[in-house]
Amino acid sequence: MRVDVHTHFVPERYRDRLAEIGAAVRVEDRDGTPHAVYHDTVREIAPGFRDLDARAAWMAEQNVDLTLASISNPSPHDEAFTAAESTELVRAINDGFAEASDERPDEFAGLGAIPFRDPAAAVDEIDRIATALDLSGVAVPTAVNGRPLSRPEFEPIFDRVAAHDLPVFLHPTRNVVSDTLSESEGGLDPTVVFPVDTTVEVTRLIWSGFFDAHDLDVLIAHMGGALPYLVGRLERGRRRFRDDPDTPPERSMIEYVREFHYDAISFHGPAVGAALETVGADHLLFGTDYPFNMENAPATVADVEARTADTAAERRVMGANAAEVFDL
């Protein structure tokens, strides 16, 4: 079975609520094609962004059996919304994912969103994700409008995620660097800013002791940014700058890096090989970033096939690992 752990979808409930709010962050249909609008930035996205039939057609073309879907852009956490609106939007996303999963149980699984801007509501929503909605895990931004996930107000949220044993998909989002890019540099967001953001924010979480305090099963987007390749330098920094034995993290950097899971989205075969050598085939999962325009499923498949030493390792990366992590 081939499972794509990194896809995005905007359910109708979410699109409708965005339209009702009328904020500068929304989804628009233009000539029958969905466009993600972020203030002055507009990006065309493939029809499978909001159409399950189009998604199924793409899956058939790429021999994908099941997709895990999450919210990326437009983000319900954006400060274009009030905190109350953000919570409403998150609930609309989660209801929509549950409906899509009920409609296409063999093709579609949803990763719930969390209303971080209302931590009390977030705890209740996590309960709903794990019980009433029966979603496959949660998708979490690497930071919430610039606030690290290790902030004290978020601690009860991750305590509840851990209590339900929900896997966590960490995905980067726009940040202060994004705001410095000119219109002609917009392509730097998904190609450079996102993986750099992931590298910085996950390292901050490790160094803060976040992963010592929370027992979480974590999947990191875009092959972990540079984490698998900087791990030696990060460990050198931990020893050089954090030599107080009472200062977290409790363990070496390589131990944390090898506990995480990563999607295989790189588009550079040697990097896939380095990730496999660093974390092992048990911790790499097939993903595509469909339906955004960075998606290139055949290239990712080819990179994995060329660098897995045996068919058992390939089967793990292409589907078995996802089935285990997300209980599919």
Phi, psi and omega in degrees: 000133178258119183244127177261109186273353185231086172225165181232150183208144175241103182293158184302320180303318181291315180300319180295318181291323175300317180296321179296320180289323177070032181279174181284357177243116188194180173241133178235144169266125178234114183056039176080005181241133180288143176230133174271126182250123174235097184053252183265001182257130180232127181232130175285140182227149183300151184304332179296355175297330182220010184229116183292329178294316178296321177298316180297323179295318177297318179301318179297320179297324185259007181057038176264127183272323185215138175243138168265129184247144177218170176264133174237280181236128006280137185276133177287350182273353186302143181286002169293341179255151169289165178299321180294318177297320179301317179295318178299318181294319179298316180296323178295319177300310186293320175298318180294321177295318179297320179295318179295321178293322177294323181287322183231065187297335181271351185243334193227132171227143185250146173252118188291151174265159182237132179280077186299334184284353174227084186304326178294316178293330181297318180299316178296321181292325177297319175301318181293319178301317186279339186243286186296322184267335178054046176281167191273358182159197179230147174253129190231133174291154181294338173205158181251101181050047177087353181266124180299151180292345179278002179299144184304326183293341180268352186301315179298332179296310183285334171299319181287322175301315180294322180298325178273357180057042180273127173294149185242126174259113179269122182229133181289166178216175177302148181215193185297330177293320178306321184289346179270350185283139175282171181301322181285348181257011184303330180293346179288339180300299182287335186273325186237309187298315183299308180293329176292318177302315179301313181300314182293311187290322178292321177297319177301318180295318178298312184291338178279348185089008183303316183279351170279328182274338184232122179271095186236145173265110193245131170250129183249133184289160172054043178054033174077017185062239179253008185306311183295342186257338179261004190300324178294317179294321179296321178292322176299318178294320178300318181286326185280319189255350185227059187271001174289122183298341179268001180268129177292161008278164184283336187233175179289157183299322183297329179294319178291313182301324180279348175275332181287162169250158185221143169282164187263024184278107180219316185069020177218104187308313179301328178292320176299318177299319179294320178296316179298320180291326184280314187248344178090157183295338179289347185242012177245134184232143179293136176206162184228335188074019175300140007256020179288160191284001171280347184297132173209077185303314181301322180294318180295317178301314181297320180297318180291313182299322183288342188236009171263126190288340181211165184293332178296317178296319179297318179298324179295312182295318188281347180188321186296321178298316180298319180300322180285312184295318186256009176053052184271000000 
